[in-house]
């Protein structure tokens, strides 16, 4: 009966101001108690979520770093291909200035001996390559074939210490012999009379003597003319027009080989 009376009292007095205040206090007490009880659970869940987020973030960073490395590699490869393509186009443009037949080849190996400037190309006798034929680059003369196999050939560069070729000063027509120095970016002209008409900046071109190299093809540019006191001869240094240590594509000039002063 007491319980029934209490329930009826609560039902009829549910809107009484004092009872509403009690209800609000009860609600606040329950909310506070629930918050205290659930606080450790929520803290644990937040910590687990933070750890998961950190792990995901670390994995995302690693993935982005890997993608960045891949993209950098692809970018470098693309830049190399574009540069190689530009050199190949320049080589083809230079080929249009030569009337003789040309054989396009690719350098596939270089001599391991640092004292020799020798390269191997991927063309041989079956392709029309023969000993003595000139090898041209996109800007100037590079060397000549010294040994030809069926499918590959060896060529010596003009800077090899055992190589020499007849040249002339494009400005004055002065003839000389340009010798390899053994340094990839230097040619030497020795025993040139001290009063010869040659200057720094002069362009050296093939003279055509001997019939082995095409006449007038760029070889090098004079970088230094040294005349020592009391000496009758000048020592001339020149830098090859072609970048002999860069690029892969070359042209072999297919023409009759003469017996000139080249070696």
C-alpha atoms as a printed R data frame, in Angstrom:
    type eleno elety resid chain resno       x      y       z
1   ATOM     1    CA   UNK     A     1   0.000  0.000   0.000
2   ATOM     2    CA   UNK     A     2   2.847  2.352   0.827
3   ATOM     3    CA   UNK     A     3   4.459  1.701  -2.503
4   ATOM     4    CA   UNK     A     4   1.144  2.256  -4.275
5   ATOM     5    CA   UNK     A     5   0.628  5.502  -2.402
6   ATOM     6    CA   UNK     A     6   4.148  6.641  -3.372
7   ATOM     7    CA   UNK     A     7   3.586  5.842  -7.016
8   ATOM     8    CA   UNK     A     8   0.238  7.637  -7.052
9   ATOM     9    CA   UNK     A     9   1.811 10.614  -5.333
10  ATOM    10    CA   UNK     A    10   4.588 10.745  -7.902
11  ATOM    11    CA   UNK     A    11   2.085 10.468 -10.715
12  ATOM    12    CA   UNK     A    12  -0.184 13.252  -9.511
13  ATOM    13    CA   UNK     A    13   2.648 15.451  -8.282
14  ATOM    14    CA   UNK     A    14   4.992 14.911 -11.247
15  ATOM    15    CA   UNK     A    15   4.721 18.529 -12.328
16  ATOM    16    CA   UNK     A    16   5.162 20.014  -8.860
17  ATOM    17    CA   UNK     A    17   8.126 22.460  -8.806
18  ATOM    18    CA   UNK     A    18   9.843 20.773  -5.917
19  ATOM    19    CA   UNK     A    19   9.574 17.350  -7.544
20  ATOM    20    CA   UNK     A    20  10.934 18.768 -10.805
21  ATOM    21    CA   UNK     A    21  13.953 20.090  -8.902
22  ATOM    22    CA   UNK     A    22  14.487 16.636  -7.400
23  ATOM    23    CA   UNK     A    23  14.216 15.058 -10.850
24  ATOM    24    CA   UNK     A    24  16.769 17.467 -12.255
25  ATOM    25    CA   UNK     A    25  19.130 16.757  -9.390
26  ATOM    26    CA   UNK     A    26  18.710 13.037  -9.951
27  ATOM    27    CA   UNK     A    27  19.418 13.435 -13.656
28  ATOM    28    CA   UNK     A    28  22.567 15.468 -12.956
29  ATOM    29    CA   UNK     A    29  23.696 12.916 -10.387
30  ATOM    30    CA   UNK     A    30  23.197 10.048 -12.797
31  ATOM    31    CA   UNK     A    31  25.037 11.937 -15.579
32  ATOM    32    CA   UNK     A    32  27.950 12.722 -13.269
33  ATOM    33    CA   UNK     A    33  28.161  9.122 -12.050
34  ATOM    34    CA   UNK     A    34  27.987  7.827 -15.625
35  ATOM    35    CA   UNK     A    35  30.743 10.235 -16.705
36  ATOM    36    CA   UNK     A    36  33.000  9.120 -13.854
37  ATOM    37    CA   UNK     A    37  32.403  5.460 -14.649
38  ATOM    38    CA   UNK     A    38  32.873  5.843 -18.411
39  ATOM    39    CA   UNK     A    39  35.849  8.261 -18.245
40  ATOM    40    CA   UNK     A    40  38.503  5.501 -18.128
41  ATOM    41    CA   UNK     A    41  36.775  3.675 -20.970
42  ATOM    42    CA   UNK     A    42  36.647  6.818 -23.122
43  ATOM    43    CA   UNK     A    43  40.270  7.654 -22.294
44  ATOM    44    CA   UNK     A    44  41.337  4.167 -23.359
45  ATOM    45    CA   UNK     A    45  39.348  4.407 -26.579
46  ATOM    46    CA   UNK     A    46  40.898  7.807 -27.371
47  ATOM    47    CA   UNK     A    47  44.386  6.451 -26.680
48  ATOM    48    CA   UNK     A    48  43.776  3.437 -28.935
49  ATOM    49    CA   UNK     A    49  42.379  5.723 -31.657
50  ATOM    50    CA   UNK     A    50  45.405  8.024 -31.335
51  ATOM    51    CA   UNK     A    51  47.790  5.064 -31.622
52  ATOM    52    CA   UNK     A    52  45.901  3.766 -34.640
53  ATOM    53    CA   UNK     A    53  45.959  7.231 -36.217
54  ATOM    54    CA   UNK     A    54  49.696  7.528 -35.584
55  ATOM    55    CA   UNK     A    55  50.310  4.110 -37.108
56  ATOM    56    CA   UNK     A    56  48.172  5.001 -40.110
57  ATOM    57    CA   UNK     A    57  49.978  8.328 -40.418
58  ATOM    58    CA   UNK     A    58  53.388  6.635 -40.296
59  ATOM    59    CA   UNK     A    59  52.284  4.149 -42.952
60  ATOM    60    CA   UNK     A    60  50.956  6.993 -45.097
61  ATOM    61    CA   UNK     A    61  54.248  8.890 -44.737
62  ATOM    62    CA   UNK     A    62  56.230  5.797 -45.748
63  ATOM    63    CA   UNK     A    63  53.943  5.256 -48.728
64  ATOM    64    CA   UNK     A    64  54.309  8.877 -49.825
65  ATOM    65    CA   UNK     A    65  58.091  8.699 -49.408
66  ATOM    66    CA   UNK     A    66  58.227  5.586 -51.585
67  ATOM    67    CA   UNK     A    67  56.018  7.206 -54.204
68  ATOM    68    CA   UNK     A    68  58.224 10.297 -54.082
69  ATOM    69    CA   UNK     A    69  61.345  8.181 -54.714
70  ATOM    70    CA   UNK     A    70  59.623  6.446 -57.620
71  ATOM    71    CA   UNK     A    71  58.499  9.765 -59.098
72  ATOM    72    CA   UNK     A    72  61.972 11.241 -58.692
73  ATOM    73    CA   UNK     A    73  63.472  8.231 -60.454
74  ATOM    74    CA   UNK     A    74  60.940  8.498 -63.265
75  ATOM    75    CA   UNK     A    75  61.562 12.237 -63.534
76  ATOM    76    CA   UNK     A    76  65.312 11.741 -63.750
77  ATOM    77    CA   UNK     A    77  64.841  9.006 -66.328
78  ATOM    78    CA   UNK     A    78  62.519 11.238 -68.349
79  ATOM    79    CA   UNK     A    79  65.003 14.115 -68.180
80  ATOM    80    CA   UNK     A    80  67.779 11.789 -69.363
81  ATOM    81    CA   UNK     A    81  65.606 10.525 -72.225
82  ATOM    82    CA   UNK     A    82  64.660 14.066 -73.254
83  ATOM    83    CA   UNK     A    83  68.307 15.126 -73.182
84  ATOM    84    CA   UNK     A    84  69.343 12.063 -75.173
85  ATOM    85    CA   UNK     A    85  66.538 12.697 -77.646
86  ATOM    86    CA   UNK     A    86  67.693 16.297 -78.106
87  ATOM    87    CA   UNK     A    87  71.252 15.135 -78.791
88  ATOM    88    CA   UNK     A    88  69.978 12.541 -81.257
89  ATOM    89    CA   UNK     A    89  67.937 15.175 -83.101
90  ATOM    90    CA   UNK     A    90  70.987 17.434 -83.255
91  ATOM    91    CA   UNK     A    91  72.966 14.512 -84.622
92  ATOM    92    CA   UNK     A    92  70.375 13.967 -87.350
93  ATOM    93    CA   UNK     A    93  70.405 17.673 -88.224
94  ATOM    94    CA   UNK     A    94  74.182 17.627 -88.600
95  ATOM    95    CA   UNK     A    95  73.885 14.562 -90.834
96  ATOM    96    CA   UNK     A    96  71.871 16.580 -93.345
97  ATOM    97    CA   UNK     A    97  74.945 18.708 -94.065
98  ATOM    98    CA   UNK     A    98  76.993 15.718 -95.288
99  ATOM    99    CA   UNK     A    99  76.549 14.279 -98.744
100 ATOM   100    CA   UNK     A   100  78.133 10.902 -98.006
101 ATOM   101    CA   UNK     A   101  76.134  7.991 -96.647
102 ATOM   102    CA   UNK     A   102  76.005  7.768 -92.880
103 ATOM   103    CA   UNK     A   103  75.500  4.847 -90.515
104 ATOM   104    CA   UNK     A   104  73.803  5.609 -87.207
105 ATOM   105    CA   UNK     A   105  75.382  3.712 -84.326
106 ATOM   106    CA   UNK     A   106  75.286  3.602 -80.566
107 ATOM   107    CA   UNK     A   107  78.215  3.515 -78.152
108 ATOM   108    CA   UNK     A   108  77.847  0.387 -76.024
109 ATOM   109    CA   UNK     A   109  81.182  0.276 -74.176
110 ATOM   110    CA   UNK     A   110  84.303  2.296 -73.410
111 ATOM   111    CA   UNK     A   111  87.864  1.193 -72.795
112 ATOM   112    CA   UNK     A   112  88.651  0.464 -69.127
113 ATOM   113    CA   UNK     A   113  92.192  1.752 -69.729
114 ATOM   114    CA   UNK     A   114  92.194  5.433 -68.672
115 ATOM   115    CA   UNK     A   115  95.182  6.141 -70.920
116 ATOM   116    CA   UNK     A   116  93.263  5.103 -74.060
117 ATOM   117    CA   UNK     A   117  90.201  6.802 -75.477
118 ATOM   118    CA   UNK     A   118  88.521  3.924 -77.272
119 ATOM   119    CA   UNK     A   119  84.829  3.113 -77.559
120 ATOM   120    CA   UNK     A   120  82.812  0.181 -78.912
121 ATOM   121    CA   UNK     A   121  79.801  0.762 -81.158
122 ATOM   122    CA   UNK     A   122  76.961 -1.588 -82.064
123 ATOM   123    CA   UNK     A   123  77.604 -1.646 -85.821
124 ATOM   124    CA   UNK     A   124  80.059 -3.767 -87.795
125 ATOM   125    CA   UNK     A   125  80.940 -5.110 -91.221
126 ATOM   126    CA   UNK     A   126  77.425 -6.429 -91.745
127 ATOM   127    CA   UNK     A   127  76.187 -2.849 -91.397
128 ATOM   128    CA   UNK     A   128  78.807 -1.372 -93.729
129 ATOM   129    CA   UNK     A   129  81.277 -0.220 -91.081
130 ATOM   130    CA   UNK     A   130  84.950 -0.585 -92.058
131 ATOM   131    CA   UNK     A   131  88.299  0.293 -90.562
132 ATOM   132    CA   UNK     A   132  89.386  3.873 -91.111
133 ATOM   133    CA   UNK     A   133  85.919  5.354 -91.465
134 ATOM   134    CA   UNK     A   134  85.355  8.638 -89.565
135 ATOM   135    CA   UNK     A   135  83.019  8.739 -86.574
136 ATOM   136    CA   UNK     A   136  81.037 11.951 -86.192
137 ATOM   137    CA   UNK     A   137  79.081 13.498 -83.361
138 ATOM   138    CA   UNK     A   138  76.279 16.036 -83.372
139 ATOM   139    CA   UNK     A   139  78.698 18.991 -83.389
140 ATOM   140    CA   UNK     A   140  81.970 17.745 -84.794
141 ATOM   141    CA   UNK     A   141  84.431 14.959 -85.463
142 ATOM   142    CA   UNK     A   142  84.809 12.367 -82.711
143 ATOM   143    CA   UNK     A   143  87.234  9.758 -84.035
144 ATOM   144    CA   UNK     A   144  87.596  6.906 -86.481
145 ATOM   145    CA   UNK     A   145  87.049  3.161 -86.698
146 ATOM   146    CA   UNK     A   146  90.183  1.115 -85.934
147 ATOM   147    CA   UNK     A   147  88.772 -2.411 -85.826
148 ATOM   148    CA   UNK     A   148  85.547 -3.725 -87.356
149 ATOM   149    CA   UNK     A   149  83.868 -6.999 -86.459
150 ATOM   150    CA   UNK     A   150  80.731 -8.460 -87.935
151 ATOM   151    CA   UNK     A   151  78.323 -6.725 -85.567
152 ATOM   152    CA   UNK     A   152  80.486 -4.421 -83.419
153 ATOM   153    CA   UNK     A   153  83.414 -2.105 -84.029
154 ATOM   154    CA   UNK     A   154  86.069 -0.285 -82.055
155 ATOM   155    CA   UNK     A   155  86.743  3.403 -82.604
156 ATOM   156    CA   UNK     A   156  89.520  5.647 -81.308
157 ATOM   157    CA   UNK     A   157  88.638  9.177 -80.234
158 ATOM   158    CA   UNK     A   158  90.586 12.154 -81.554
159 ATOM   159    CA   UNK     A   159  91.959 12.898 -78.070
160 ATOM   160    CA   UNK     A   160  93.653  9.495 -77.768
161 ATOM   161    CA   UNK     A   161  97.404  9.962 -77.340
162 ATOM   162    CA   UNK     A   162  98.066  7.664 -80.334
163 ATOM   163    CA   UNK     A   163  95.824  9.591 -82.731
164 ATOM   164    CA   UNK     A   164  96.565 12.507 -85.050
165 ATOM   165    CA   UNK     A   165  94.710 14.127 -87.926
166 ATOM   166    CA   UNK     A   166  95.304 16.967 -90.400
167 ATOM   167    CA   UNK     A   167  93.345 20.141 -89.663
168 ATOM   168    CA   UNK     A   168  93.265 23.713 -90.824
169 ATOM   169    CA   UNK     A   169  92.352 27.013 -89.215
170 ATOM   170    CA   UNK     A   170  88.943 27.916 -90.570
171 ATOM   171    CA   UNK     A   171  89.733 31.650 -90.484
172 ATOM   172    CA   UNK     A   172  93.158 31.687 -92.133
173 ATOM   173    CA   UNK     A   173  93.387 28.304 -93.843
174 ATOM   174    CA   UNK     A   174  96.593 27.450 -91.948
175 ATOM   175    CA   UNK     A   175  97.244 23.697 -92.065
176 ATOM   176    CA   UNK     A   176  98.466 21.706 -89.065
177 ATOM   177    CA   UNK     A   177  98.394 18.303 -87.389
178 ATOM   178    CA   UNK     A   178  96.208 17.965 -84.299
179 ATOM   179    CA   UNK     A   179  97.408 15.278 -81.902
180 ATOM   180    CA   UNK     A   180  95.565 13.620 -79.076
181 ATOM   181    CA   UNK     A   181  96.825 14.594 -75.633
182 ATOM   182    CA   UNK     A   182  95.416 11.676 -73.662
183 ATOM   183    CA   UNK     A   183  93.026 14.123 -71.955
184 ATOM   184    CA   UNK     A   184  89.402 13.838 -73.081
185 ATOM   185    CA   UNK     A   185  88.932 17.579 -73.642
186 ATOM   186    CA   UNK     A   186  92.270 18.617 -75.151
187 ATOM   187    CA   UNK     A   187  94.098 18.419 -78.463
188 ATOM   188    CA   UNK     A   188  97.645 19.593 -79.121
189 ATOM   189    CA   UNK     A   189  99.309 21.161 -82.152
190 ATOM   190    CA   UNK     A   190 103.080 20.979 -81.932
191 ATOM   191    CA   UNK     A   191 105.907 22.257 -84.139
192 ATOM   192    CA   UNK     A   192 103.862 25.152 -85.468
193 ATOM   193    CA   UNK     A   193 106.026 28.154 -86.437
194 ATOM   194    CA   UNK     A   194 105.805 30.897 -83.831
195 ATOM   195    CA   UNK     A   195 104.645 33.454 -86.424
196 ATOM   196    CA   UNK     A   196 101.806 31.278 -87.697
197 ATOM   197    CA   UNK     A   197  98.414 32.950 -88.087
198 ATOM   198    CA   UNK     A   198  96.504 31.214 -85.329
199 ATOM   199    CA   UNK     A   199  94.646 32.748 -82.399
200 ATOM   200    CA   UNK     A   200  92.672 31.757 -79.336
201 ATOM   201    CA   UNK     A   201  89.084 31.136 -80.412
202 ATOM   202    CA   UNK     A   202  89.962 29.972 -83.936
203 ATOM   203    CA   UNK     A   203  87.913 27.049 -85.210
204 ATOM   204    CA   UNK     A   204  89.878 24.025 -86.398
205 ATOM   205    CA   UNK     A   205  88.248 21.968 -89.141
206 ATOM   206    CA   UNK     A   206  89.300 18.863 -91.029
207 ATOM   207    CA   UNK     A   207  91.493 19.758 -93.980
208 ATOM   208    CA   UNK     A   208  90.474 16.756 -96.072
209 ATOM   209    CA   UNK     A   209  94.124 15.850 -96.754
210 ATOM   210    CA   UNK     A   210  94.539 12.115 -97.112
211 ATOM   211    CA   UNK     A   211  90.897 11.651 -98.045
212 ATOM   212    CA   UNK     A   212  89.945  9.955 -94.778
213 ATOM   213    CA   UNK     A   213  88.007 12.696 -93.026
214 ATOM   214    CA   UNK     A   214  85.422 14.959 -94.715
215 ATOM   215    CA   UNK     A   215  86.743 18.392 -95.597
216 ATOM   216    CA   UNK     A   216  85.593 21.272 -93.421
217 ATOM   217    CA   UNK     A   217  84.017 19.271 -90.604
218 ATOM   218    CA   UNK     A   218  84.483 20.985 -87.164
219 ATOM   219    CA   UNK     A   219  87.130 19.440 -84.939
220 ATOM   220    CA   UNK     A   220  88.117 21.784 -82.121
221 ATOM   221    CA   UNK     A   221  88.435 25.384 -81.000
222 ATOM   222    CA   UNK     A   222  91.783 26.908 -79.997
223 ATOM   223    CA   UNK     A   223  91.980 27.638 -76.278
224 ATOM   224    CA   UNK     A   224  95.647 28.571 -75.833
225 ATOM   225    CA   UNK     A   225  98.667 29.582 -77.923
226 ATOM   226    CA   UNK     A   226 101.975 29.408 -76.024
227 ATOM   227    CA   UNK     A   227 105.174 30.827 -77.500
228 ATOM   228    CA   UNK     A   228 108.119 30.566 -75.127
229 ATOM   229    CA   UNK     A   229 110.946 33.116 -75.292
230 ATOM   230    CA   UNK     A   230 113.555 32.139 -77.834
231 ATOM   231    CA   UNK     A   231 111.474 29.273 -79.183
232 ATOM   232    CA   UNK     A   232 110.819 28.986 -82.905
233 ATOM   233    CA   UNK     A   233 107.661 26.967 -82.487
234 ATOM   234    CA   UNK     A   234 104.359 27.532 -80.714
235 ATOM   235    CA   UNK     A   235 102.396 25.021 -78.687
236 ATOM   236    CA   UNK     A   236  98.677 25.252 -79.405
237 ATOM   237    CA   UNK     A   237  95.973 23.724 -77.230
238 ATOM   238    CA   UNK     A   238  92.440 23.171 -78.510
239 ATOM   239    CA   UNK     A   239  89.211 21.813 -77.060
240 ATOM   240    CA   UNK     A   240  87.182 19.346 -79.169
241 ATOM   241    CA   UNK     A   241  83.877 20.666 -80.461
242 ATOM   242    CA   UNK     A   242  82.121 17.382 -79.649
243 ATOM   243    CA   UNK     A   243  81.597 16.346 -76.037
244 ATOM   244    CA   UNK     A   244  83.539 13.097 -76.340
245 ATOM   245    CA   UNK     A   245  82.589 11.845 -72.877
246 ATOM   246    CA   UNK     A   246  78.836 12.406 -73.265
247 ATOM   247    CA   UNK     A   247  76.056 11.049 -75.451
248 ATOM   248    CA   UNK     A   248  75.548  7.574 -76.879
249 ATOM   249    CA   UNK     A   249  74.684  8.071 -80.539
250 ATOM   250    CA   UNK     A   250  77.229  8.630 -83.306
251 ATOM   251    CA   UNK     A   251  77.388  8.611 -87.085
252 ATOM   252    CA   UNK     A   252  79.907  6.595 -89.084
253 ATOM   253    CA   UNK     A   253  80.802  8.168 -92.409
254 ATOM   254    CA   UNK     A   254  80.616  5.489 -95.093
255 ATOM   255    CA   UNK     A   255  83.194  6.510 -97.674
256 ATOM   256    CA   UNK     A   256  86.351  5.269 -99.386
257 ATOM   257    CA   UNK     A   257  89.254  5.184 -96.968
258 ATOM   258    CA   UNK     A   258  92.434  6.935 -98.041
259 ATOM   259    CA   UNK     A   259  95.988  6.565 -96.797
260 ATOM   260    CA   UNK     A   260  96.494  9.951 -95.184
261 ATOM   261    CA   UNK     A   261  98.468 11.047 -92.168
262 ATOM   262    CA   UNK     A   262  95.816  9.928 -89.656
263 ATOM   263    CA   UNK     A   263  96.666  7.065 -87.332
